[in-house]
Amino acid sequence: MTRHSSVAVFIILFFIFLPITNSAQYIEQVEEISAGNFFGYGARQMGMGGAGIMAIDGTALFYNPANLARIPRIEFIFGISNQNYRDRSSVRPIRKIVDYGTAIAQVETLSPRFQGFLPVQTSEEDSKNNTRINSAIITVPYPTYRGSMVIGIGVARSVDFDKIFILNHIDTSELGDIIAAGSEFQSGGLYQWGAGIGIDLSPRIAFGGALYLYTGKHDYDWNYDLDSLNILSYTKEDLITDNYIGFNMKAALSVRLNQAVAIGMTAETPISFNVEEELNGYVLENGADSSYYDYIEYNVKKPFVFSGGISAQFNNAVLMADFDYTDWSQLEYGDNIDMEAYNDDIRLYYEDAVRFRFGGEYVIPKAGLSLRAGYFIDPLPIKSEFINNNRNGYSLGVGMLIDQVMTIDLAFVHASSGRNSDFIYSTEYDSSDNILSSHNLIIDEDISYNRLFLTTAYRF
């Protein structure tokens, strides 16, 4: 076997097992898709950057149940949402040289031919559109002698799984080309079913609580094709379906400091998900095909979430600001020994994150219009060495009041982020089997999404 063909076979094997190494051997791929993936609900709130802790409408059932007590009339809310998700991926070859004196790897761009092969930097871009029911909530005040007690029941789409990823890589040599292409499609989400209550403890203080049931489905489709030097033709497809069911609860407080300013705070208990996963796979290699199947069950426990918010009223203007704190390093798998093996890696990969949302609304009473804008900082809950650009964005919104009983709200939200994955391409050793250098592929992703929210509310 020649030197070139040895390298070719190595690279072929690398690409064949790329989907496996993505999910099993590289810490940046040890991800729970529901982590740090809040979608948002309520067009009024999303038009103000997602600031909803001090919102006084039915979405308080999910943002801050204490504010249910501020709703004076029976109210029904229904909303839909649309997302355009865009992913641009590029493959960047680099070379890491190990300096044993400092135990630090030096990184350089891989430009000269590597053992007869030259990786070519390539990029791909694709997008995915989905329209879903976003929320349906009813709130009913219960007659009391003093103060207020309001009951809320509803459902909201809180987590989104709609994603896409395209991989394209080419190696050239005098022997021919190695071409590898992969596509990843994900869809689904989690619906949050809630029942809550808000009660006035005093004229300025309200307390609330809610119980939540989560149901949802995640479909994952990975397609991979490899054509290399006329040595191997290879096609692989994995179809994975995860069914989620979980529950948790939230306690909340709302305080009016004066006529203009109010604050709120909430504590959300960990969510315990039970996940049933089915894997159907198919491989076609040089004309010979085979299929495989697997089924597993496991638990996912997401950590506590602590939130706070403030609102300030100035004549016809309202300003709001929120924050959420979550220590994502406490996320863990359970009830399955294979999944529990990832818990140490998760603690090395995830970190705590604080999500900020800021927004404002200006009401034009004579026109029955509300104009809104907002900004949010929603950090990816992963450590900085795996991030190119953290996630943030802005929003715009408008609302219309009809006959004092009906509102129609529209919001536009844009966000972007970047991240990378580091895959070992080949390793060079000295005569004592010490690693001298490694040739790696860095896959950079530039991710963005545009979301539209449309909500209508009727007050009886």
Sequence and secondary structure as in RCSB ss.txt:
>XXXX:A:sequence
MTRHSSVAVFIILFFIFLPITNSAQYIEQVEEISAGNFFGYGARQMGMGGAGIMAIDGTALFYNPANLARIPRIE
FIFGISNQNYRDRSSVRPIRKIVDYGTAIAQVETLSPRFQGFLPVQTSEEDSKNNTRINSAIITVPYPTYRGSMV
IGIGVARSVDFDKIFILNHIDTSELGDIIAAGSEFQSGGLYQWGAGIGIDLSPRIAFGGALYLYTGKHDYDWNYD
LDSLNILSYTKEDLITDNYIGFNMKAALSVRLNQAVAIGMTAETPISFNVEEELNGYVLENGADSSYYDYIEYNV
KKPFVFSGGISAQFNNAVLMADFDYTDWSQLEYGDNIDMEAYNDDIRLYYEDAVRFRFGGEYVIPKAGLSLRAGY
FIDPLPIKSEFINNNRNGYSLGVGMLIDQVMTIDLAFVHASSGRNSDFIYSTEYDSSDNILSSHNLIIDEDISYN
RLFLTTAYRF
>XXXX:A:secstr
  HHHHHHHHHHHHHHTHHHHHHHT GGG   TTTT B    HHHHHTTT  TT  STTHHHH GGGGGG  S E
EEEEEEEEEEEEEEEEEEEEEEEETTTTEEEEEE  S BTTBEEE EEEEEEEEEEEEEEEEEEEEE  SSS EE
EEEEEEEEEE  EEEEEEEEEEETTEEEEEEEEEEEEEEEEEEEEEEEEESSSSEEEEEEEEEEEEEEEEEEEEE
EEETTTEEEEEEEEEEEEEEEEEEEEEEEEE SSSEEEEEEEE  EEEEEEEEEEEEEEETTEEEEEEEEEEEEE
EE  EEEEEEEEEETTEEEEEEEEEEEGGG EEES HHHHTTHHHHHHHB EEEEEEEEEEEEEGGGTEEEEEEE
EE   SB GGGEEEEEEEEEEEEEEEETTTEEEEEEEEEEEEEEEEEEEEEEEE TTS EEEEEEEEEEEEEEEE
EEEEEEEEE 
